[in-house]
């Protein structure tokens, strides 16, 4: 009676949810094909909450005994097919393959599979929900959905018809579905597969890790021991190619045990949902108050942010230029922003690599997906053989794809080999990486290639204080130009910003940094400045998370100014032999810098004041690469004074206002519509 009531409840649910009509439509598709199938596969969408309200026993079966629940729906669907004459070719109930697709699971701990807990339950054969980041994915291969077997004894009644149908069930290997040692239940003769009725489906293997495991890639592993293991997800049919490397997903599936060279717990995927990062509702009260107090100026708020940022690593007032650029790069990593060109890459020239490394590492830890690339691993995707014997090629993510919508800090540029630097240059130019899969090497007839978008910003530095560099440095002929000959010129060009952080630069103040280092050595956890106590790391995390998700648009005067500066700068840096030194990507860097400064000011509109900061930073970077020009910008133009109080902030505003007039004069003289160089152009 219980089984009968469950079948009745299943029919009622299908009718109420619209599943019955969808089933009828799918049957019509099969019937119209006029082809005889061994297996007819149907997906049925199940809302567990609605089923539990309708009939608790059926809901319990779906949640805790999904294979038995599928048999209930199989029986109901077979009766519907026969009663309504939906598929004329269907002969037996076993030909119907029902796949229950769950919309969700109850939000209770017993239904969640925590990838950090051990042991994992793979014996109950029920649904669990898990969440993780994709770190590897295979190419798509085929598997057997279902097959028809016939008795080898021609006199046996089961040598005809569809009595022996085998279908794939969660956790089953290919040999469990199709092999040659099955026997007839009636006469005990061997069964033979009727190959023309074999039904094939698509299969893909994905590896995920919990978000917590990313701590191992954020510099923590230098002082702490970490070990993490990926979990394997099998995707089949409609789920194939629904997961991308670097994305985080919620997966509903059934844990199973797969035996290869060692016993491994895997998940038979049932449904997947892309996780969206939660956007903070606002910023801390301290930052809200600071924003209000500085609302009369377009420059004061970001100046104070840079001044007090990372006071745990460097004392306030030091490295302001670098810290401002880091903050601007951080807010340009929005997961809402679909334009890959908006990333802001930074290359730092420094003689104090230890302090810069600490500062950059502190900054990437403000985001959960920030990656400090370990030297022992790969930056970009690599190939390996799939360990589950599926014949597929496994593509491992690499640090760049794991740092999706965040920062990939790749350390000292000189620590990477020439071929890796060439690959980095290609990625910075195209914002994508193409993986070539040679067919012969991996047992396939044809070569394949897969292209992945790279949605992160890159940070790196170059140590200019090493003996090899000091001996190789040459005298510069142009004012303001740095010797970057040891770095490939094309690679330097692909970084949006080049920043100088040496003793002679304005962002390096030796004495306060020495004092800070000594204090930290005595008290590593101490907070030595008022700013560290008033504006905490958590406050900065909330501020940056809020700012990076702001949608910004350009005002008309800002748009005119940024195009005017770009064209004027391009003109004065053009010669007849080598052409323009400014690449086409220069404009996108200017746009990205302007947007970043507006976001950091928590504004939705880009103003000409934002364009000024972008132009000063960009011109400083160009001067380091090529030397100064007519629009001569001081190395400390963005921070001409040490920020001690309101008076110095006001002086900075007056200085920047004067710079804005000079920028406008430069545009009026050399920008579009002027007579300068027109005849030559």
Buried (B, 14 or more C-beta within 10 A) or exposed (E): EEEEEBBEBBBBBBEEBEBBEBBBEBBEEBBEEEEBBBBBBBBBBBBBEEBBEBBEBBBBBBBBBBBEBBBBBBBBBBEBBEEEEBBEBBEEBBBBBBBBEBEBBBEEEEBBBEBEEEEBEBEEBBBBBBBBBBBBBBBBBEBBBBBBBBBBBEEBEBBEEBBBBBBBBBBBBBEEBBEEEBEBEEBEBEBBBBEEBBBEBBBBBBBBBBBBBBBBBBBBBEEEEEEBEBBBBBBBBEBBEBBBBBBBBBBBBBBBEBEEEEEBBBBBBBBBBEEEBEEBEEBBEEBEEBBEEBEEBBBBBBBBBBBBBBBBBBBBBBBBBBBBBBBBBBBBBBBEBEEEEBBBBBBBBBBBBEBBBBBBBBBBBBBBBBBBBBEEBBBBBBBEBBBBEBBBBBBBBBBBBBBBBBBBBBBBBBEBEEEBBBBBBBBBBBBEBEBEBEEEEBEBEEEBEBEBBBBBBBBBBBBBEBEEBEEEEEEEEEEBBBBBEBBBEBBBBBBBBBBBBBEEBBBBBEEEBEEBEEBBEEEEEEEBBEBBEBBBBEBBBBBBBBBBBBEBEBBEEBBBBBBBBBBBBBBBBBEEEEEBBBBEBBBBBBBBBBBBBBBBBBBEEBBBBBBBBBBBBBBBBBBBBBBBBEBEBBBBBBBBBEBEEEEBBEEBBEBBEEBBEEBBEBBEBBBEEBEBEEEEE
